[in-house]
Amino acid sequence: MLRRRGAVGLKRAALGALESWSSFYSRFSPVARAAHQAAFAPGAHYWDLWPDLDVRDTDIKINKARFGAFIPGTCDLHQVLQDRQIDTLIVTGTLTNCCCESTARDAMQLNYKVVFVSDANAALSDAEHNATLNNMCALFADVMSTAELITALSASSATGRRLASVAPTAA
């Protein structure tokens, strides 16, 4: 369903030269700096997409070099979305409170509609994950479960209307 609508996927890229992250990396020991850099190098476990994802050759894949996908110079996501007249982002991935949150916050401020999928994002702890969900819900995005998103997408597909904001159901 999303492929028919022009879905675009992000893939982490190498984080770039250490010099371009000097403030961030100044907090790390040389060993930790090297380990972090290696973890996000092409082919590393943390760089690769999850092997069970249904990624096709026809899918648009964008490499990004920063935690947030809209930071100038990190990738051309904003231009790709604008060129395709895509106005809604569905955010899934890891880490909930790092890359996903950074991208969602910036997307909202660039006037995208943002759906943050509560059970399709992951953090290192439930506390970190839930704190981000609260931030998203309060200010930046519609927070939906995968089931709620599928229902909303099915309804918009059936009516021919774009995905509308849908308040999550109470638990």
C-alpha positions, 0 to 999 in steps of 0.5 A, a space after each residue: 500500500 505504501 509503495 503505491 503511494 511513493 514511499 521512501 526509506 532511509 538507510 543509515 550512512 557512515 557518520 562521516 569524518 570524526 572532525 565533522 562531529 568534533 563536539 559530539 565525539 569530544 565526550 568519548 575516549 579514543 577507543 569509544 570514538 573508534 567503536 562508535 564510528 565502526 558500528 555505523 560504517 557500511 556493512 556493520 550490524 548497526 548500519 545495515 537494515 533489518 534483514 527481514 525487511 521487504 526492501 525491493 530494488 524499486 524502493 527509493 533508498 536514501 543514505 543519511 549521515 546524521 541522527 536527524 534526516 533533515 539536518 543540512 548536508 546529511 541527505 537529500 530526503 527533504 528534496 526527494 519528498 518535495 519532488 514527489 509531493 509527499 507531505 506525510 512521514 511515517 516514522 519507524 526504526 531505532 533508536 526511538 529517542 535518537 534518530 527517529 525522534 530527531 527526524 520526526 521533530 524536524 519533519 514537523 517543523 518543516 510542516 510535514 504531517 508525522 505519524 510516529 509508530 509506537 510499536 515499530 520504534 525501539 529504544 534501549 529502555 522502556 523509559 526512553 521509548 515512552 518519554 519520546 512517545 510522550 513528547 511526540 504525542 504532546 507536540 510533534 506527531 500523531 502516535 499510532 500503533 501498527 494496527 491503528 496505522 494499518 486501519 487508517 491507511 486502509 480507510 484512506 485507501 478505500 476512500 481515496 483520501 490522504 491519511 488523516 490524523 487519527 487519535 489513538 484509541 484508549 487502552 
